[in-house]
Amino acid sequence: MLIHETFPSVEVYAKKASVPSAFAEQIVNGVHTSPAMAGKVFKLVGARMSVLWHFAVDHDTVGPAFNEMQEQYDGPVTIAQDLTTFNITKDSVVVRQTNVNPITWPVVGKSHISGPPETKPLDPPELWDEILIRD
């Protein structure tokens, strides 16, 4: 599997970010990798699964990015975002989006605990005295 950073095309980025095309050109082709260039890399490498990563995933970006990339490469590709999970075996690569139960996150509000913590932090290991850089 090859995961490669990419950014939307110059035209899409200029429109989405409300920046001039010349500036978008510098960002997409000077700092990031266009979908077309990522497609060229995918073609050269020939991984079992290629992954576009590092751009906002929405209706305005996904279609154009895939279209531009597929002009250069027609193999298996997915777009990763936070919590994209890859299960890789010798026979297959399965891509899925991990679901997180929002109930497991703490509830924001006033704490009902008053006073100092019930336990104190652990003392650092003795080897830190030898390896820490001090002024």
Backbone torsions as a table, in degrees:
resi	resn	phi	psi	omega
1	MET	NA	135.9	176.7
2	LEU	-119.1	121.3	175.2
3	ILE	-103.9	123.0	-176.9
4	HIS	-126.8	131.6	175.7
5	GLU	-62.8	137.4	173.5
6	THR	-148.9	166.8	-179.6
7	PHE	-134.1	160.5	176.9
8	PRO	-59.2	165.4	176.7
9	SER	-61.7	164.7	179.5
10	VAL	-55.8	-45.6	-176.9
11	GLU	-63.7	-45.9	-178.9
12	VAL	-66.7	-44.3	-179.4
13	TYR	-63.3	-43.3	179.5
14	ALA	-58.9	-43.3	-179.1
15	LYS	-69.4	-48.1	-177.0
16	LYS	-65.8	-37.6	-176.6
17	ALA	-93.6	-4.5	-178.0
18	SER	55.2	50.0	178.2
19	VAL	-122.4	156.7	177.2
20	PRO	-62.5	151.1	-178.6
21	SER	-58.1	-37.7	-179.8
22	ALA	-62.7	-40.5	178.2
23	PHE	-68.1	-43.8	178.2
24	ALA	-59.3	-39.2	178.0
25	GLU	-59.9	-43.4	178.7
26	GLN	-62.9	-41.6	-178.0
27	ILE	-70.0	-51.3	-174.7
28	VAL	-67.2	-46.2	-174.3
29	ASN	-98.2	-14.9	-179.3
30	GLY	-99.5	-28.8	-175.5
31	VAL	-116.7	-33.1	-177.6
32	HIS	-116.5	-169.9	179.8
33	THR	-120.6	126.5	178.5
34	SER	-68.9	157.8	176.2
35	PRO	-57.9	-36.7	178.8
36	ALA	-63.9	-43.1	180.0
37	MET	-68.6	-38.1	175.4
38	ALA	-60.6	-39.7	176.7
39	GLY	-60.0	-39.2	177.4
40	LYS	-64.0	-41.2	178.2
41	VAL	-64.1	-44.7	179.3
42	PHE	-58.5	-41.5	-179.8
43	LYS	-64.2	-42.9	179.7
44	LEU	-64.3	-41.1	-174.7
45	VAL	-78.5	-44.4	179.5
46	GLY	69.2	37.7	179.2
47	ALA	-67.5	159.1	176.4
48	ARG	-63.2	-34.5	176.8
49	MET	-141.0	132.9	175.2
50	SER	-112.9	148.6	-173.8
51	VAL	-134.1	127.4	170.8
52	LEU	-88.1	135.7	-176.1
53	TRP	-145.5	151.0	169.7
54	HIS	92.4	37.5	168.1
55	PHE	-146.1	159.8	-178.8
56	ALA	-64.0	126.2	-179.2
57	VAL	-93.9	108.2	174.8
58	ASP	-152.1	-179.9	-175.8
59	HIS	-63.2	-27.0	-178.6
60	ASP	-82.3	-19.2	-173.8
61	THR	-106.3	-37.3	-171.9
62	VAL	-64.2	-53.6	-178.0
63	GLY	-58.3	-53.4	178.7
64	PRO	-60.3	-37.4	179.4
65	ALA	-65.1	-45.1	178.0
66	PHE	-62.8	-43.8	-179.4
67	ASN	-60.6	-45.3	-179.4
68	GLU	-66.3	-43.0	179.7
69	MET	-64.1	-40.9	-176.3
70	GLN	-71.1	-12.7	171.9
71	GLU	-66.6	-22.8	-178.0
72	GLN	-108.8	-26.5	-171.8
73	TYR	-147.5	133.4	-178.1
74	ASP	-119.0	19.8	179.2
75	GLY	-86.2	-173.5	-178.4
76	PRO	-69.8	126.4	-177.8
77	VAL	-141.7	144.6	170.4
78	THR	-133.4	161.3	174.1
79	ILE	-105.6	123.3	-179.2
80	ALA	-92.8	149.4	171.6
81	GLN	-141.0	-179.2	178.8
82	ASP	-53.0	136.7	177.7
83	LEU	71.9	14.5	170.5
84	THR	-71.7	131.4	-176.4
85	THR	-118.0	136.5	178.7
86	PHE	-117.2	123.2	172.4
87	ASN	-105.2	112.3	-173.9
88	ILE	-112.0	125.5	173.6
89	THR	-126.2	177.0	178.4
90	LYS	-65.9	-21.9	-176.4
91	ASP	-100.7	-22.5	-174.0
92	SER	-157.6	164.7	170.7
93	VAL	-125.6	117.2	179.6
94	VAL	-108.1	129.0	-179.3
95	VAL	-111.6	133.1	177.4
96	ARG	-148.1	160.6	176.6
97	GLN	-100.3	122.3	179.7
98	THR	-70.2	133.6	176.0
99	ASN	-96.7	132.7	178.9
100	VAL	-111.2	130.2	178.6
101	ASN	-75.7	114.6	-176.5
102	PRO	-67.2	-17.0	-179.9
103	ILE	-69.7	-22.2	-178.1
104	THR	-74.8	-13.5	-179.9
105	TRP	-78.9	149.5	-179.4
106	PRO	-64.3	150.0	177.5
107	VAL	-87.1	129.1	-179.9
108	VAL	-75.0	133.6	179.5
109	GLY	168.4	-178.6	-179.5
110	LYS	-70.5	136.3	178.7
111	SER	-75.0	142.9	176.4
112	HIS	-96.3	2.7	-179.2
113	ILE	-96.7	128.4	177.2
114	SER	-121.9	153.7	178.3
115	GLY	93.9	-178.3	-177.7
116	PRO	-71.1	162.0	177.2
117	PRO	-59.3	152.3	-178.7
118	GLU	-75.3	-22.3	177.9
119	THR	-126.9	153.8	177.5
120	LYS	-98.6	153.8	178.4
121	PRO	-60.8	152.6	177.7
122	LEU	-68.5	146.5	174.1
123	ASP	-69.8	144.7	178.6
124	PRO	-66.6	153.6	179.1
125	PRO	-65.2	152.1	-177.9
126	GLU	-59.4	-31.5	-177.1
127	LEU	-63.4	-18.2	178.0
128	TRP	-61.1	-33.0	179.8
129	ASP	-59.9	-30.4	-177.7
130	GLU	-86.4	-29.0	-171.3
131	ILE	-106.7	-16.0	-179.2
132	LEU	-73.5	141.4	176.6
133	ILE	-92.8	124.4	-177.7
134	ARG	-121.2	154.1	178.1
135	ASP	-72.5	NA	NA
